[in-house]
């Protein structure tokens, strides 16, 4: 018999990694918003500018000199479970172009539908001139909104007449109901301003640096405007805010894309993670409740004595009847009579 060679090579197979090992490796190499490539974002921005200019050349648009907005498109891994809510983000640079029209909704000095609102407009015009505010082009009292823009078509005309809207903080809640869903769908809900501030110019400039995105549970895509120029720093600021306040944070973001008004969406971040890696409990956001959202409990005088009623905020009634010693003794007597 031939003697086997001791120096012969032994073939070995590499052991395949289990699913648990691959998951731990993926978690250890989890992507962070700070790892975004600024060069790649700049390439997307320049490509969008190039595409918009080519589209304007083909259509011979007379408004080619106007600034074209750039949007960021957010796609989630899991659809957030939450009511409709506006997410506002403060940007380093304003999204208002030099030729944009800005309207300001203000409260009336004298209440009443039949009151003349011209003195109110003059009062706030003088106030803006006193503080050196030049961005506001139109002042609209709330009385004028109720009387002149009460129909859907009139609200649609108001929406298309101006590029940005501001509102006095004292009537911000009323204006969101008066303007309706059409303003929220077009991402033009007015931003609140403290009109009683000592530095009103700073307040208005601060409000015009904010952008908004409507969060909802009807789809996995959300959209917000990030600017016309100086887009890079605005995009980085939006990514940082999304990592903090987006439902479930950065782990729930599938993709981030930049797009123009009519251009393709160019991705600068994308992940293929499994949706099971996102905890479903973290994407459920509870709705905001008013301060008076509490149970009310009291004695019910129109019913049998020793009965209390609890009214829930949803309108649910709960009756509670306390058993007294007299009721217990009477039940025992009736039981003895029945046995006899």
C-alpha positions in Angstrom: 0.0 0.0 0.0 1.1 3.5 -0.8 1.8 5.8 2.0 -0.2 8.9 2.0 1.7 12.2 1.7 1.6 14.1 4.9 2.0 17.4 3.1 -1.2 16.9 1.1 -3.5 19.9 1.3 -6.8 19.5 3.0 -9.9 21.1 1.4 -12.0 23.2 3.8 -15.3 24.9 3.3 -16.2 28.2 4.8 -19.1 28.2 7.2 -22.0 30.3 6.1 -23.1 33.1 8.5 -26.4 32.6 10.2 -29.2 35.2 10.0 -28.5 36.3 13.6 -24.8 37.0 12.8 -25.7 39.0 9.7 -28.2 41.1 11.6 -25.7 41.9 14.3 -23.2 43.0 11.6 -25.8 45.2 9.9 -26.7 46.8 13.2 -23.1 47.5 14.0 -22.7 49.2 10.6 -25.9 51.1 10.8 -25.9 54.3 8.6 -26.1 57.7 10.3 -27.2 61.0 8.8 -23.8 62.3 9.5 -22.3 59.8 7.0 -24.2 61.4 4.1 -21.9 62.4 1.2 -22.0 66.2 0.5 -20.4 65.6 -2.9 -23.3 63.3 -3.9 -25.9 65.7 -2.7 -24.2 68.5 -4.7 -24.3 66.3 -7.8 -28.0 65.7 -7.4 -28.6 69.5 -6.9 -26.7 70.4 -10.0 -28.4 67.7 -12.0 -31.8 69.0 -11.0 -30.9 72.6 -11.9 -29.7 71.3 -15.3 -32.9 69.4 -15.9 -35.1 72.4 -15.0 -33.2 74.7 -17.4 -33.5 72.2 -20.2 -37.2 71.9 -19.6 -37.6 75.7 -19.7 -35.6 75.9 -22.9 -37.9 73.4 -24.6 -41.1 75.1 -23.4 -39.9 78.7 -24.0 -41.3 79.7 -20.7 -41.6 83.5 -20.1 -41.0 83.0 -16.4 -37.7 81.3 -16.8 -35.9 83.9 -14.6 -38.0 83.0 -11.5 -36.5 80.8 -8.8 -37.5 77.2 -9.0 -38.1 75.4 -5.7 -36.3 72.1 -4.8 -38.1 69.5 -2.7 -36.9 66.6 -0.6 -38.9 63.4 -0.8 -38.9 61.1 2.3 -39.8 57.5 2.0 -40.4 55.5 5.2 -39.7 51.8 5.9 -42.9 51.4 7.8 -45.9 53.6 7.4 -46.3 55.8 10.5 -49.4 55.2 12.5 -50.5 58.8 13.4 -53.1 61.4 12.7 -52.3 64.2 10.2 -49.8 66.6 11.6 -47.5 69.4 10.3 -43.8 68.9 10.9 -42.0 72.3 10.8 -38.3 72.5 10.4 -36.1 75.6 10.8 -33.6 76.0 7.9 -30.3 77.8 7.9 -31.4 79.7 4.8 -34.8 81.0 3.8 -36.9 79.3 1.1 -38.3 82.7 0.1 -37.0 83.9 -3.3 -36.6 87.7 -3.9 -39.7 87.8 -6.3 -42.0 85.7 -4.0 -45.2 87.2 -2.7 -45.9 86.9 1.1 -49.3 87.5 2.7 -49.9 88.0 6.4 -53.2 87.1 8.2 -53.9 89.3 11.2 -56.6 89.6 13.8 -59.2 92.5 13.7 -58.9 95.5 15.9 -62.7 95.5 16.2 -64.7 92.3 16.1 -67.8 91.9 13.8 -68.5 91.0 10.2 -69.9 94.4 9.4 -66.9 96.3 10.7 -64.6 98.0 8.3 -61.2 96.3 8.2 -59.3 99.2 6.5 -58.2 100.7 9.8 -56.8 97.3 10.8 -54.8 97.1 7.6 -53.5 100.6 8.1 -52.5 99.9 11.7 -50.5 96.8 10.9 -48.9 98.5 7.8 -47.6 101.3 10.1 -46.4 98.6 12.6 -44.4 96.8 9.9 -42.9 100.0 8.5 -41.9 101.0 12.0 -39.9 97.7 12.5 -38.5 97.8 8.9 -40.3 94.7 7.6 -40.1 94.6 3.8 -41.0 90.9 3.1 -44.7 91.2 3.6 -46.6 92.2 0.5 -50.2 91.9 1.6 -52.0 92.2 4.9 -55.3 90.3 5.2 -57.6 90.6 8.3 -59.5 87.5 9.4 -62.8 89.4 8.8 -61.9 89.6 5.1 -61.1 85.9 4.9 -64.6 85.1 6.4 -66.5 87.4 4.0 -64.5 87.4 0.7 -62.9 83.9 0.7 -65.7 81.7 2.1 -66.1 79.6 -1.1 -63.8 76.8 -2.4 -62.9 78.6 -5.6 -62.1 81.8 -3.8 -59.8 80.0 -1.4 -58.1 78.4 -4.4 -57.6 81.8 -6.0 -56.1 83.1 -2.7 -53.8 80.1 -2.6 -52.4 80.8 -6.0 -52.1 84.5 -5.5 -49.2 84.3 -3.0 -46.2 82.0 -2.5 -46.0 82.1 1.3 -48.4 82.8 4.2 -47.8 84.1 7.7 -50.4 84.4 10.5 -50.7 86.2 13.8 -50.1 83.6 16.5 -53.3 84.6 18.3 -55.5 83.3 15.4 -53.3 80.5 14.0 -55.7 77.8 15.2 -58.8 79.6 13.6 -57.0 80.2 10.3 -56.2 76.5 9.8 -59.9 75.7 10.0 -60.9 78.6 7.8 -58.4 77.9 5.0 -59.3 74.2 4.7 -57.5 71.1 3.4 -56.5 72.8 0.1 -53.8 74.8 1.9 -52.4 71.8 3.8 -52.3 69.6 0.7 -50.2 72.3 -1.1 -47.9 72.7 1.9 -49.0 76.4 2.3 -50.5 76.5 5.8 -49.5 79.8 7.3 -46.6 80.0 9.8 -47.4 81.7 13.1 -45.7 84.9 14.1 -45.7 86.8 17.4 -47.0 90.2 16.3 -46.6 91.6 19.9 -42.8 90.9 19.8 -40.4 93.8 20.3 -38.2 92.7 17.4 -40.9 92.0 14.8 -38.5 92.0 11.8 -36.5 89.1 13.4 -39.8 87.2 14.1 -40.9 87.5 10.4 -37.4 86.5 9.1 -37.4 83.6 11.5 -40.8 82.4 10.4 -39.8 82.6 6.7 -36.9 80.2 7.3 -39.3 77.4 8.3 -40.5 74.7 6.0 -43.3 72.2 6.7 -44.1 68.6 5.8 -47.4 66.9 6.3 -47.1 63.6 8.2 -49.9 61.1 7.8 -50.6 57.4 7.8 -52.0 57.1 4.2 -48.7 56.3 2.5 -45.0 55.9 2.9 -43.9 59.1 1.1 -43.8 62.7 2.4 -42.6 65.9 0.6 -41.2 69.2 1.7 -39.5 72.2 0.1 -35.9 72.8 1.1 -35.1 76.0 -0.8 -34.2 77.7 -4.1 -30.6 78.4 -3.5 -28.1 77.3 -0.8 -29.8 74.0 -0.8 -26.9 71.8 0.6 -27.0 73.2 4.2 -30.8 73.1 4.2 -30.8 69.5 3.2 -28.3 68.6 5.9 -30.5 70.5 8.5 -33.6 68.6 7.3 -31.8 65.2 7.6 -30.7 66.1 11.2 -34.2 67.1 12.2 -35.7 63.9 10.6 -33.3 61.8 12.6 -34.7 63.3 15.8 -38.5 64.0 15.2 -39.5 61.6 12.3 -41.6 58.6 13.6 -39.0 56.1 14.8 -36.2 58.4 13.7 -33.5 57.6 11.1 -34.1 53.8 11.3 -37.5 54.3 9.7 -36.2 56.2 6.6 -36.0 54.0 3.5 -34.9 56.7 1.0 -34.2 60.4 0.6 -34.6 62.0 -2.8 -34.2 65.5 -4.3 -36.6 66.7 -7.0 -37.8 69.8 -8.8 -41.3 70.8 -9.6 -41.5 68.7 -12.7 -38.2 66.8 -12.7 -37.3 63.2 -11.7 -36.5 62.4 -8.1 -32.8 61.7 -7.6 -31.8 59.6 -4.6 -28.9 60.6 -2.4 -29.7 58.0 0.4 -31.3 54.6 0.2 -31.4 51.4 2.3 -32.7 47.9 1.6 -33.3 47.0 5.2 -36.2 44.7 6.2 -39.2 46.4 7.7 -39.1 43.9 10.6 -36.0 45.7 11.9 -38.2 48.7 12.7 -40.2 48.3 16.0 -43.9 48.9 15.2 -44.4 50.4 18.6 -42.0 53.3 17.8 -43.9 54.5 14.7 -47.2 54.8 16.6 -47.6 58.5 17.5 -50.5 59.4 19.9 -52.6 62.4 18.8 -52.3 65.6 20.8 -55.1 66.1 23.3 -56.5 69.4 24.6 -56.0 70.4 28.2 -59.7 69.7 28.9 -59.4 66.1 27.7 -60.3 64.3 30.9 -63.0 62.2 32.5 -65.9 64.0 34.3 -67.5 62.2 37.2 -70.6 63.3 39.3 -73.7 62.1 41.0 -76.7 61.3 38.9 -79.7 63.0 40.6 -82.4 61.8 38.0 -81.7 58.1 38.6 -81.8 55.9 41.7 -79.8 57.2 44.6 -76.2 56.3 45.3 -75.5 56.3 41.5 -72.6 58.1 39.9 -72.0 58.7 36.2 -68.6 59.1 34.4 -68.5 60.8 31.0 -65.5 60.0 28.8 -64.1 62.6 26.3 -65.3 60.3 23.5 -68.9 60.6 24.8 -69.0 57.2 26.6 -71.2 57.1 29.7 -70.4 54.7 32.6 -73.0 54.3 35.4 -71.7 53.1 38.8 -74.2 52.1 41.5 -73.0 51.7 45.1 -74.5 48.9 47.2 -75.5 50.1 50.6 -76.2 48.1 53.8 -79.9 48.6 53.5 -80.0 47.0 50.0 -77.9 44.1 51.2 -80.2 43.4 54.2 -83.3 43.7 52.0 -81.9 41.2 49.6 -81.2 38.8 52.5 -84.8 39.1 53.8 -86.3 38.4 50.3 -84.0 35.3 50.0 -85.3 34.0 53.4 -88.9 34.5 52.5 -88.4 32.7 49.2 -86.8 29.7 51.1 -89.7 29.5 53.5 
